[in-house]
Each structure stands twice: as C-alpha cells, then as structure tokens.
C-alpha cells in the first residue's frame, strides 16, 4: 500500500550564468553535497566537475553558432545536514515554443532543482510489509531549510522568463515557470537559437 499524501516534489526551474551557478554549488557545499550522475555506474563528480558540466550546458545555448554536440546536465545530489540524510535532484529540461504554426524543433534551456515532499517510512502489519510517505519537513527540517535558502537565493538573482515569438506580422509573448538572471538573459538574447527563430527577449 502506498500512501501518496506527501508525494511529489518541490521544484524550481532556472537559468543562471556559470558564475552565478557557482554560488548555488557553494550553498550546496554546506550540506556536504555529493554529486552522482544517473548512469549505470553512478559516476561521482566533485564540485569543479559539476560546474564544468553546467558551463558546457550553458554555453551550448548561449553560443552565437550552434555547437555540434548536445549537452546533458543531470545529477543526483546526496546531502548530509546535521544528522539528516536526504538529497536533491537536478536536471536539464526544455521550454517548447511555437514557430510557423507548429512546435519549434529546438527548445530553450533550463535546469530544474527538485526535492521530494515525502519521507518514506517502512511499516509492517498483518497484511505484510508496506511503506507510507510522511511530510519531509518533519523528518528533514534542516535539509528543507537548505532547499528554502537555496530557492530564495536563486529567486533573488532572477526574474520570470518572458520572450516573444513571431506570429504573422506581430509578436506573441510566451510565459513560463522558469526564472532567469539578467546576465543570462543578455547572453541568451544574442544566442543562435534566438537568431534562428527570431525570438525577442522581454527584459522588463
């Protein structure tokens, strides 16, 4: 029996420059963060390797000419905060947008940071072994606090991403749940993907 009352994730989607992302990694270092790729071997990376991977991901989308590779930025992050053991998950995602009355073949980038809302509790009764989810805030308040601090720091550096796409003789604004920093906004506005699809960054 699965109790999904506390299922789901806290999520934050964002785009930062590599320099700004360094402050995110420094904040995670407070939780003794350990980074593992999600491949079969769960390859472990240190902070500098994670930053390098993020830089490669970021530069793909902000380059003036489209690179001949496609980057992936996906990590499971194990944390130890006080006597709590929990973790975050971070992965690259795309933002779809319309172009010529269909979906564009490319997507704008973002990174999603997530933290589970539920803490798994194993139980056993006369019907056998099962588990339930209880509120993560009660079981890992320090880790939840770290996530809250991190989210607040990212929000302070960013604003909601708004951009416009050509629609006949006009421009049609696109809204998303992604947040973007001012410097990342400037980099993205001059990128190959904005030029290819004649996108316009709404910076107000």
C-alpha positions in Angstrom: 0.0 0.0 0.0 1.4 3.4 -1.0 0.3 6.5 0.8 0.9 9.3 -1.6 -0.5 12.1 0.6 3.0 13.6 0.7 4.1 12.6 -2.8 5.5 14.9 -5.4 8.4 17.3 -5.3 9.3 20.9 -4.5 10.6 22.3 -7.8 12.4 25.3 -9.1 13.3 25.9 -12.7 16.0 28.5 -13.6 18.8 29.7 -15.9 21.9 31.2 -14.3 25.3 32.1 -15.8 28.1 29.7 -14.8 29.5 32.4 -12.5 26.1 32.7 -10.7 25.7 28.9 -10.6 28.9 28.8 -8.6 27.1 30.4 -5.7 24.5 27.6 -5.9 27.2 25.0 -5.6 28.8 26.8 -2.7 25.5 26.8 -0.9 25.1 23.1 -1.5 28.6 22.5 -0.1 27.1 23.5 3.3 25.2 20.2 3.1 28.3 18.2 2.2 26.8 17.6 -1.2 28.0 14.6 -3.2 27.1 14.5 -6.9 26.4 11.4 -8.9 25.5 11.1 -12.5 22.4 9.0 -13.2 24.2 6.4 -15.3 24.6 2.7 -14.5 27.8 3.3 -12.6 26.5 6.4 -10.7 29.7 8.2 -11.6 30.7 10.6 -8.8 31.8 14.1 -9.7 33.3 16.8 -7.5 32.1 20.4 -7.4 34.5 21.6 -10.1 33.4 18.8 -12.5 29.7 19.7 -11.9 30.5 23.4 -12.6 32.3 22.4 -15.8 29.3 20.3 -16.9 27.0 23.2 -16.2 29.2 25.6 -18.1 29.2 23.2 -21.1 25.4 23.0 -20.9 25.1 26.8 -20.7 27.5 27.6 -23.5 25.6 25.3 -25.9 22.5 27.5 -25.6 24.3 30.9 -25.4 26.8 30.4 -28.3 26.3 32.6 -31.4 26.7 29.5 -33.6 25.0 26.2 -32.8 27.6 23.7 -31.4 27.8 20.2 -32.8 27.0 18.5 -29.5 24.0 18.3 -27.2 24.8 18.6 -23.5 23.1 16.8 -20.6 23.2 18.1 -17.1 21.7 15.5 -14.7 22.8 14.8 -11.2 21.5 13.1 -8.0 22.8 15.1 -5.1 23.2 13.4 -1.7 23.2 15.7 1.3 24.1 15.4 5.0 22.7 18.3 7.0 23.2 17.8 10.7 22.1 14.2 11.4 19.8 14.2 8.3 20.5 12.3 5.1 18.4 13.3 2.1 19.0 14.7 -1.3 18.1 16.9 -4.2 17.9 16.1 -7.9 18.9 18.5 -10.7 18.4 18.0 -14.5 18.2 20.0 -17.7 14.8 20.5 -19.3 13.5 22.3 -22.3 10.9 25.0 -22.9 8.9 24.4 -26.0 7.6 27.3 -28.1 5.5 27.7 -31.3 7.1 28.6 -34.6 5.3 28.8 -38.0 2.1 27.3 -36.5 4.0 24.2 -35.1 6.4 23.5 -32.3 10.0 24.5 -33.0 12.5 21.7 -33.4 14.7 23.3 -30.7 13.8 24.2 -27.1 15.1 26.9 -24.8 17.0 25.5 -21.8 16.5 25.5 -18.1 17.6 23.5 -15.1 15.2 22.0 -12.6 16.1 21.6 -9.0 13.8 19.3 -7.1 13.4 18.0 -3.5 10.9 15.2 -2.6 7.9 16.3 -0.4 7.6 12.8 1.1 9.9 10.8 3.5 9.5 7.1 3.1 8.6 5.2 6.2 8.7 1.3 6.2 5.8 -0.3 8.0 4.8 -3.9 8.6 1.4 -5.2 9.8 -0.7 -8.3 9.5 -1.1 -7.7 5.7 2.6 -7.6 5.2 5.3 -5.0 4.6 4.4 -1.7 3.0 5.5 1.9 3.3 4.0 5.3 3.6 5.2 8.8 2.9 5.3 11.4 5.7 6.0 15.1 5.4 9.7 15.6 4.6 9.6 18.9 6.6 9.0 17.0 9.8 11.8 14.4 9.2 14.4 16.6 7.5 13.7 20.2 8.6 17.4 21.2 8.2 17.5 19.9 4.6 14.2 21.5 3.8 15.6 24.8 5.2 18.7 24.4 2.9 16.4 24.0 -0.1 14.4 27.0 1.0 17.5 29.1 1.4 18.8 28.0 -2.0 15.5 28.7 -3.7 15.3 32.1 -2.1 18.9 32.9 -3.3 18.1 31.8 -6.8 14.8 33.8 -6.9 16.7 36.9 -5.7 19.1 36.7 -8.7 16.3 36.0 -11.2 13.0 37.1 -12.7 10.4 35.1 -14.7 11.5 34.3 -18.2 9.3 36.1 -20.8 10.1 36.0 -24.5 8.2 36.6 -27.7 7.9 34.6 -30.9 6.9 35.7 -34.4 3.2 35.2 -35.1 2.4 36.6 -38.6 3.0 40.3 -38.5 3.1 40.5 -34.7 5.0 39.1 -31.8 3.3 36.7 -29.3 4.6 36.6 -25.7 5.5 33.3 -24.2 5.3 32.8 -20.4 6.9 30.0 -18.4 7.6 29.0 -14.8 11.4 29.3 -15.5 13.4 32.1 -13.8 16.4 33.7 -15.5 19.1 36.1 -14.3 19.8 39.4 -16.0 23.2 38.3 -17.3 21.8 35.0 -18.6 19.0 36.9 -20.2 21.6 39.1 -22.1 23.6 36.0 -23.2 20.5 34.2 -24.3 19.2 37.1 -26.3 22.3 37.0 -28.5 22.4 33.2 -29.0 22.0 31.1 -32.1 18.6 29.9 -31.0 17.1 33.4 -30.6 18.5 34.4 -34.0 17.3 31.2 -35.7 13.7 31.6 -34.6 13.7 35.5 -34.5 12.8 35.4 -30.8 12.8 38.6 -28.7 13.7 38.6 -25.0 11.2 40.6 -22.9 13.5 42.2 -20.3 11.0 44.3 -18.4 
